[in-house]
Structure formats: structure tokens, C-alpha cells
Amino acid sequence: MENVKAIKNPVIRRTQLFINNEYVNSVSGKTLEIENPSTEDIICRVQEGDKADVDKAVSAARRAMERSSPWRTMDPADRGKIIHKMADIIERDAAYIASLETMDNGKPFASALGDVGFSVAILRYYAGLCDKIEGKTPAMPNGKFGYTRYEPVGVVAAITPWNFPFLMSTLKVSQILAAGNAFILKPPEQTPLTSLLYGDVAIEAGVPPGVVNIICGFGPTAGAALTAHKDVNKVAFTGSREVGHIIQKASGESNLKRVTLELGGKSALIIGKSADLDKVVPLAQDGCYVNMGQTCCALTRTFVHEDVYDEFVRLSAEYANETRAKIGDPFQDGIKYGPQVDKVQFDKILDLIESGKKEGAKLECGGGRLNEKGYFLEPTVFSNVTDNMRIAQEEIFGPVQQIMKFSSLEEAIDRANDSDYGLVAAVFTNDLSEALYLSQELEAGQIWVNDFMLMAPNTPFGGYKQSGIGRELGFDVSSKLP
């Protein structure tokens, strides 16, 4: 998206819940405060939904999925046209959506605009798949045959995180609609503003009433009501491992609803001795600090071969110090990183930094607050990190790079795989054999070679171990999941 300019103070258009094609107040009348993390100012109050609102939304979604309903009987090609129209609307309003995301979430405008662009690409991909979800005709005994057909799972609860609010909502919305389902979207309570726009998008695109519903609220209230609801057929969740466990349990205790869980990560990056450090150091740090470190894909555990370890640490500290000048007002040109999303996350990161110092890691640079106002943190680099330290085990979700030394590839593989997580991993090397071997041996859902955050609508994404269950993106997701 070229020549798209930021809107410095975007008007907040929507603060109500969206149920059955109408924006409405919550039953309780309660509201949530929404904060701008760059200024710490309260920018609006959003209606706070809970169980009563969830019940209304689920009822609307179930009516939309009745056998004779317009949505259930719609030709798949027409469903694709609607999703294409949604993409057109979002592309038209990209400047406003990205600006609202920047104000609400704190990510730089260029990054927010990139999220909107990727959202459009995802919607267009799934719009094109609507009439290509096909079954099979297996041969059966005695010259007979059977046939299979994929059907919508029904009502889906989509619960999204605060780090990529609009993009993560789009990722779930696109797949749910392509397969012919109805849904209730629960956006993150910290950053709900752009997700609420999906109500307007749905109406303008011609989505029938009840198919799209949006309930803002807290996890223990609105989220819990969705995951326990017996008329919800599936939960698609992106967020923390701890909440993933709660959702899995709620599914078992209610109606055994299907779940797709994209949970946390503590992703390993292995840097071989053949790597070109002038290229690799910026790439490795960008892979760790991307989105202010607030991504489950962040390459936070950096394993570096002992032959180049000292030089890598020196160059990383230099690069991090240079990055300080690129942290600030996310609406300003040339800014690469913004603030952390809120005070809770800000304080958690500082606590983990302190634990690293206390447990014996060497703080090479950073480690503190950057500005007096806003939740800005210094880019931080630790060396001499050992595998048992908290900063090497826990998901920090901040701009904190941990650099660890290894002697052999087998050691690096064993240590990289010694984690409860397995979302992504990366290998930076000039040795092709080394790259192929490590890609095979690392226990992660995606392996990046000499790159990071490489994603596309047609490529499945998901993790191993406690990084989640199931996959999102790609063709199989639209036909089999929902």
C-alpha cells in the first residue's frame, strides 16, 4: 500500500457491541477504558459485554446458521463475492484503520499499514477458496462408491490477542466465513477498536444478519461465557498458553467443542559459525524486537556458535544502542518501534529484566524505561544467558534479546528443543547442509532460514507442543476446520 498517509488523531467511530447487524450497548451498561500506550491517556470507553451479551450474540449466530437461512443456502461463489467486497472496503479505508490501530495499540503506522495490507491479502485468498471446498468420491465394495462433503461447523467463537488486533481478527474472520460459518468475535480488551469496525464492513459488504457478532469484554467473563456455551461449536483462540489450558478444559466440560489454539512461543534462533555477522546481527535483532517484541514468533533465544559469539555480542549491543533513536511516537516518520501495549506488560518485562540480572546474565545494554511518558522500553541485550534462567524459559513479549553460546550443532539442537514451546525457529547460516539438517531436527511448526516473520495466506501456521493445536492459514484450514 503506497502513498497512504497516517491520520494523526483518527475519530473513534465505534465503541458499542455488534450483534445481529446492529451496534448496541451492553446489557449491564458497563464500559471498558481504552488507553493510548504512547501517551497513557484514556482515549475512549467501550461497551463491556458479559454472559448476557454473549447469549444474545450466540442466539443471533444460531439463527443465521438455520438450514433455510440466507447464509446457509447461499451459493459459495456468492459468499466469495461478499468476502472480496470486505477486502475492497478495508483496502479503501486502510489509512483510517491503520491510524486507529496505531493510536490504540502503539505500533508504528507503517507496521499497522502492513497489517492491514496482509489482512486484505488473506481475505482475497479465502474469497477465492469459497467455491473450491470439495469432497471426494471413494470407491466402495461391489462397484459402488461413496462421497464426502465438507459442511460448516456452525457457530464459532473467535478470541483474538492484543498484539496484532486487526490482523488476527481478519485471520479468523476470513477462514470462518469462507467455510460458511457464523461467529462471535471477542477482540482483546486492551485494543478492541479496529476489530469493532468489522461490523460496518459486514453491513456494507452484504453479510446477512447474525453471521458477524462482536463482543468486547474480559476473558474471565465474556471469554469464559463463549468457551463454556453449549451452542458454540468451536473456539478459535490466539493468546497465552495459560488461557489455552482453560479453553481446552472448558471445551471438555461443556459440549466437546472443537478448538484451534495458537499459543505462545519461546522461539530459538541458531546462528552458525559461517554466518555473515554484518548481515545476521541486524536480522537477528529485528527478529527479536519485531512489534516491540510483542509477538509469539519473536526469536528470543539466540544460540550463537562459540567461534563468533563474542563478536556477535559486541555488534548486537552496538546495533541495539543505534536502535534507541528509532523508538518513539508511532505516528512519526522513521520510527521503527513504539511502546509496549500497557502498564501490565511494561511492568512484566521490567521484572523479567531484573530477574536476568539477578540470575547472572550480563546486561550488555538497555534494561530500563526510555521515555517519561508512554510505555517505551530501551532495546535490551543480555549475554552469558543459561537455559535455566527465567529470561530463557518464559515468554517475555518485549524487546529483550538473550544470547547463548553453543559448541556443536547437536548441542544447539538439544537446547533449542528443550522447551515447552515449539511455534517457530530460525537458522542463520551460509552452509546449505547445515540449514537443511537443522530445519529437519528443530521441533517447531515453522522453520525460517536466513529470514524471519515470513508468512503468506496459503501457508499453514501453527506450533508443536504447548504452542498450540491445529493450524491457521492455508487451504486445508478452510475446508477441514472450521
C-alpha positions in Angstrom: 0.0 0.0 0.0 1.9 3.0 -1.3 1.3 6.7 -0.6 -1.1 6.1 2.3 -0.8 8.8 4.9 -1.4 8.5 8.6 -4.3 10.3 10.2 -2.8 11.7 13.4 -5.9 11.8 15.5 -8.4 9.4 14.0 -12.1 9.7 15.1 -13.2 6.7 17.1 -16.3 5.6 15.2 -17.4 2.5 17.1 -17.5 1.7 20.8 -20.5 -0.5 21.1 -21.0 -4.2 20.8 -22.2 -5.6 17.4 -25.0 -8.2 17.5 -27.3 -9.2 14.6 -26.1 -6.4 12.3 -26.7 -3.7 14.9 -24.3 -1.8 17.2 -25.8 -1.9 20.7 -24.9 -1.2 24.3 -24.1 -4.0 26.7 -26.9 -5.4 28.8 -25.2 -4.3 32.0 -24.2 -0.8 30.7 -20.6 -1.3 31.9 -17.8 0.0 29.9 -14.0 -0.5 29.4 -11.4 2.2 29.5 -9.2 2.2 26.4 -5.7 3.7 26.7 -3.3 5.1 24.2 0.0 3.4 25.2 2.1 6.1 23.7 0.7 8.8 25.9 -1.0 6.9 28.7 -4.2 8.9 28.0 -7.6 7.4 28.1 -9.0 7.8 24.6 -12.5 6.4 25.0 -14.7 3.9 26.8 -16.0 0.8 25.0 -19.1 -1.2 26.0 -18.2 -4.2 28.1 -20.0 -7.4 27.3 -20.5 -10.4 29.6 -22.6 -13.6 29.6 -25.9 -11.9 28.9 -24.5 -10.3 25.7 -22.8 -13.5 24.7 -26.1 -15.3 24.9 -27.7 -12.7 22.6 -24.9 -13.0 20.1 -24.9 -16.8 20.1 -28.6 -16.8 19.6 -28.3 -14.5 16.6 -25.5 -16.6 15.2 -27.5 -19.8 15.5 -30.4 -18.3 13.7 -28.0 -17.3 10.9 -27.0 -21.0 10.6 -30.5 -22.4 10.4 -31.0 -24.8 7.4 -33.1 -22.4 5.4 -31.3 -19.2 6.3 -29.9 -16.9 3.6 -26.3 -17.5 4.7 -26.7 -21.3 4.9 -28.3 -21.6 1.5 -26.0 -19.0 -0.2 -24.1 -20.1 -3.3 -20.4 -20.5 -2.3 -19.3 -18.2 -5.2 -21.6 -15.5 -3.8 -20.1 -16.0 -0.4 -16.7 -15.4 -2.0 -18.0 -12.2 -3.6 -19.0 -10.9 -0.2 -15.6 -11.6 1.2 -14.0 -9.9 -1.8 -16.2 -6.9 -1.1 -15.0 -6.9 2.5 -11.4 -6.8 1.3 -12.3 -3.9 -1.0 -13.8 -1.9 1.9 -10.8 -2.5 4.1 -8.4 -1.5 1.3 -10.3 1.7 0.7 -10.2 2.6 4.4 -6.7 1.4 5.0 -5.4 4.8 6.2 -8.1 5.1 8.8 -7.9 1.5 10.1 -4.1 1.6 10.4 -4.2 5.0 12.1 -6.7 3.8 14.6 -4.6 0.7 15.2 -1.5 2.9 15.9 -3.4 5.0 18.4 -5.0 2.0 20.2 -2.1 -0.4 20.1 1.1 1.8 19.8 2.7 0.1 16.8 4.2 2.4 14.2 1.9 3.5 11.4 4.0 1.7 8.8 3.6 -1.6 10.7 -0.1 -1.1 11.2 -0.5 -0.4 7.5 1.4 -3.6 6.7 -1.0 -5.5 8.9 -4.0 -4.0 7.0 -2.3 -4.9 3.7 -1.8 -8.5 4.8 -5.4 -8.6 6.1 -6.6 -7.7 2.6 -4.5 -10.4 1.1 -5.9 -13.0 3.5 -9.4 -12.0 2.7 -8.9 -12.2 -1.0 -7.2 -15.7 -0.7 -10.2 -17.1 1.2 -12.7 -15.4 -1.0 -11.2 -17.3 -3.9 -11.5 -20.6 -2.0 -15.2 -20.5 -1.2 -16.3 -22.5 -4.2 -13.3 -24.8 -4.2 -14.0 -26.6 -0.9 -14.7 -30.0 -2.4 -15.2 -33.6 -1.1 -14.1 -36.9 -2.5 -15.7 -40.0 -4.1 -14.1 -43.0 -2.5 -14.6 -46.4 -4.2 -16.5 -48.9 -2.2 -17.1 -52.7 -2.5 -19.2 -54.2 -5.3 -18.7 -51.4 -7.7 -20.3 -48.8 -5.5 -19.0 -45.5 -4.4 -19.5 -43.0 -1.6 -19.0 -39.3 -1.4 -17.8 -36.9 1.2 -18.8 -33.2 1.6 -17.4 -30.6 3.9 -20.0 -28.7 6.0 -19.8 -25.7 8.2 -19.0 -26.5 11.8 -21.7 -23.9 12.9 -21.2 -21.1 15.4 -17.5 -20.3 16.0 -16.1 -18.2 18.9 -13.0 -16.3 17.7 -10.9 -14.9 20.6 -8.0 -12.7 19.5 -4.9 -11.1 21.1 -3.8 -7.5 21.5 -0.5 -7.6 19.6 -1.9 -7.7 16.1 -5.6 -6.8 16.8 -6.9 -6.2 13.3 -4.8 -8.8 11.5 -5.6 -11.5 14.0 -9.3 -10.7 13.7 -9.1 -10.9 9.9 -7.2 -14.2 10.0 -10.0 -15.8 11.9 -12.9 -14.0 10.3 -11.8 -14.8 6.7 -11.5 -18.6 7.4 -14.7 -18.8 9.4 -16.7 -17.0 6.7 -15.1 -18.9 3.8 -16.3 -22.2 5.3 -19.8 -20.8 5.7 -19.9 -20.4 9.5 -21.3 -17.7 11.7 -19.2 -16.3 14.6 -18.8 -14.2 17.7 -15.6 -12.3 17.7 -14.2 -11.3 21.1 -11.4 -8.8 20.5 -8.8 -8.0 23.2 -10.0 -5.7 25.9 -6.8 -3.7 25.6 -7.1 -3.0 21.9 -10.6 -3.6 20.5 -11.2 -0.5 18.3 -10.2 -1.8 14.9 -11.9 -5.1 15.3 -15.2 -3.3 16.1 -15.0 -1.9 12.6 -15.8 -5.4 11.2 -19.5 -4.7 11.9 -19.5 -1.8 9.5 -17.5 -3.8 7.0 -20.0 -6.7 7.2 -23.1 -4.5 6.7 -21.6 -2.7 3.7 -20.4 -5.9 2.1 -23.9 -7.5 2.5 -23.3 -10.1 5.1 -26.7 -11.4 6.4 -27.7 -10.5 10.0 -26.4 -12.7 12.7 -23.4 -14.0 10.8 -21.0 -11.5 12.3 -21.1 -10.6 16.0 -18.6 -8.7 18.1 -18.5 -8.8 21.9 -15.9 -6.7 23.8 -15.1 -7.8 27.3 -12.7 -9.6 29.7 -11.5 -13.1 29.3 -12.9 -14.4 32.7 -16.4 -13.0 31.8 -17.1 -12.7 28.1 -14.4 -15.2 27.1 -15.5 -17.7 29.6 -19.1 -17.5 28.6 -18.2 -18.2 25.0 -15.9 -21.1 25.7 -18.5 -22.8 28.0 -21.5 -22.1 25.8 -23.2 -25.3 24.6 -24.4 -23.6 21.4 -20.9 -22.7 20.3 -19.4 -25.4 18.1 -15.8 -24.3 18.0 -13.4 -21.9 19.6 -10.5 -20.4 17.6 -8.1 -18.7 20.1 -4.8 -16.9 19.8 -3.2 -15.9 23.1 -1.3 -17.3 26.1 -0.6 -20.9 27.0 -2.3 -20.5 30.3 -5.6 -19.4 28.8 -5.3 -22.1 26.2 -5.4 -24.7 29.0 -8.5 -23.0 30.4 -10.2 -23.1 27.0 -9.4 -26.8 26.4 -10.8 -27.6 29.8 -14.0 -25.6 29.1 -14.5 -27.5 25.9 -14.3 -30.8 27.7 -16.7 -29.7 30.4 -19.3 -28.3 28.1 -20.1 -29.8 24.7 -16.7 -31.1 23.5 -16.5 -28.1 21.1 -13.6 -28.1 18.6 -10.7 -25.9 19.4 -7.9 -24.3 17.5 -5.2 -22.9 19.8 -2.3 -20.7 18.7 -0.5 -20.1 21.9 2.9 -18.8 23.0 6.4 -19.3 21.8 10.0 -19.1 23.1 11.5 -19.4 19.7 15.1 -20.4 19.1 17.4 -18.9 16.5 20.6 -20.8 15.7 23.5 -18.9 14.2 26.2 -21.0 12.7 29.9 -20.1 12.5 29.7 -19.5 8.7 27.1 -16.7 9.1 27.9 -13.2 7.8 27.6 -11.2 11.1 27.2 -7.9 9.3 24.0 -9.2 7.8 23.0 -11.5 10.6 23.2 -9.2 13.6 20.5 -6.7 12.4 18.4 -9.6 11.1 18.6 -11.5 14.4 17.7 -8.4 16.5 14.9 -7.4 14.2 13.5 -10.9 14.6 13.6 -10.5 18.4 12.3 -6.9 18.6 9.6 -7.1 15.9 6.4 -5.5 17.0 8.3 -4.3 20.1 9.0 -7.9 20.9 5.2 -8.5 21.3 4.8 -11.5 19.1 4.7 -15.2 19.8 7.1 -15.6 16.8 9.8 -13.4 18.3 13.3 -15.1 18.0 14.2 -14.5 21.6 16.6 -17.4 22.4 19.6 -16.6 20.2 22.1 -19.5 20.1 25.4 -18.4 18.6 28.4 -20.6 17.7 31.4 -20.1 20.1 33.7 -19.1 17.3 31.7 -16.0 16.5 30.0 -15.5 19.9 32.0 -12.6 21.3 31.9 -10.6 18.1 28.2 -11.2 17.7 27.5 -9.9 21.2 29.6 -6.8 20.6 27.8 -6.0 17.4 24.4 -6.7 18.8 24.9 -4.3 21.7 26.1 -1.6 19.2 23.1 -2.2 17.0 20.7 -2.1 19.9 22.1 1.3 21.0 21.6 2.6 17.5 18.0 1.4 17.6 17.2 3.6 20.6 16.8 6.6 18.2 14.2 4.7 16.2 11.8 4.2 19.2 9.2 6.9 19.8 5.9 8.4 18.6 4.5 5.7 16.3 2.9 8.3 14.0 6.3 9.9 13.3 8.2 9.1 10.1 11.3 6.9 10.6 10.1 5.4 13.9 10.7 1.6 13.9 9.3 0.6 17.3 6.6 2.1 19.6 5.6 1.4 23.2 4.6 -1.8 24.9 0.8 -2.2 24.9 0.0 -1.3 28.5 1.4 -0.9 32.0 0.8 -4.6 32.9 3.0 -5.7 30.0 5.5 -2.9 30.7 6.0 -3.9 34.3 6.2 -7.7 33.4 9.1 -7.0 31.0 11.0 -4.9 33.6 10.5 -7.7 36.2 12.0 -10.3 33.8 14.9 -8.0 33.0 15.6 -7.7 36.7 15.5 -11.4 37.1 18.0 -11.8 34.3 20.5 -9.5 36.1 19.9 -11.3 39.5 20.4 -14.7 38.0 23.8 -13.8 36.5 23.2 -12.9 32.9 25.3 -9.9 31.6 23.3 -6.9 30.7 25.1 -5.5 27.6 22.8 -2.6 27.0 19.3 -1.2 27.8 17.2 -2.7 30.6 15.1 0.4 31.5 12.4 2.9 30.7 13.1 5.0 27.6 10.7 8.0 28.0 9.0 9.6 30.9 5.6 9.3 29.2 4.3 6.2 27.4 5.3 2.6 27.9 8.5 2.8 26.0 11.4 0.4 26.8 15.1 0.5 25.9 16.2 -2.2 23.5 17.9 -4.7 25.7 20.6 -7.3 25.1 21.7 -10.0 27.6 24.8 -12.2 27.1 26.0 -15.2 29.2 22.4 -16.5 29.4 21.9 -20.0 30.6 19.0 -22.3 29.8 17.6 -22.4 33.4 17.2 -18.6 33.7 13.7 -17.1 33.7 14.5 -15.0 30.7 15.5 -18.1 28.8 12.3 -20.0 29.7 9.5 -17.5 30.0 7.8 -15.7 27.1 8.9 -12.1 27.7 6.9 -10.3 24.9 9.3 -7.3 24.9 12.5 -6.0 23.2 14.8 -8.3 25.2 17.4 -10.4 23.3 19.0 -13.3 25.1 22.3 -14.5 23.5 23.6 -18.0 24.4 26.8 -19.8 23.3 27.0 -23.3 21.8 29.9 -25.5 20.6 28.3 -28.1 18.3 25.1 -28.4 16.2 23.9 -31.4 18.3 24.2 -29.3 21.4 22.3 -26.4 19.8 19.5 -28.7 18.6 19.1 -30.3 22.0 19.0 -27.0 23.8 16.7 -25.4 21.3 14.2 -28.3 21.5 14.3 -28.3 25.4 11.3 -26.1 25.7 7.6 -26.4 26.4 7.0 -24.3 23.2 7.5 -25.1 19.6 5.9 -22.4 17.5 8.7 -21.3 15.2 12.5 -21.5 14.9 15.1 -20.0 12.6 18.5 -20.8 11.3 21.0 -18.2 10.0 23.9 -19.8 8.2 25.7 -19.8 4.8 26.1 -23.6 4.9 23.2 -25.2 3.0 23.7 -28.7 4.5 23.6 -27.1 8.0 20.4 -25.3 7.1 18.7 -28.4 5.8 19.8 -30.5 8.8 18.7 -28.0 11.4 15.4 -27.5 9.6 14.7 -31.2 9.9 15.8 -31.6 13.6 14.2 -28.5 15.2 10.8 -29.1 16.9 8.8 -26.2 15.6 5.8 -25.6 13.3 7.7 -23.3 11.0 11.5 -23.1 10.4 12.8 -19.9 8.8 16.2 -19.9 7.1 18.1 -16.6 6.9 14.8 -14.7 7.4 12.0 -14.2 10.0 8.2 -13.5 10.1 7.9 -15.0 6.6 4.1 -15.7 6.3 1.6 -16.0 3.5 -2.1 -16.7 3.3 -1.5 -20.0 1.5 1.0 -21.3 4.1 -0.3 -23.1 7.2 0.8 -21.7 10.5 0.8 -23.3 14.0 3.1 -24.9 16.5 4.3 -28.1 18.3 3.9 -29.0 21.9 2.3 -26.3 24.1 2.4 -23.7 21.3 -1.0 -24.9 20.3 -3.3 -27.3 18.5 -4.2 -27.1 14.8 -3.2 -24.8 12.0 -4.4 -21.5 10.6 -4.0 -20.2 7.1 -3.7 -22.4 4.0 -6.3 -24.3 2.1 -6.8 -27.3 4.5 -7.9 -24.9 7.2 -10.8 -23.6 5.2 -12.1 -27.0 4.3 -11.4 -29.1 7.4 -11.5 -26.7 10.3 -13.7 -24.8 10.9 
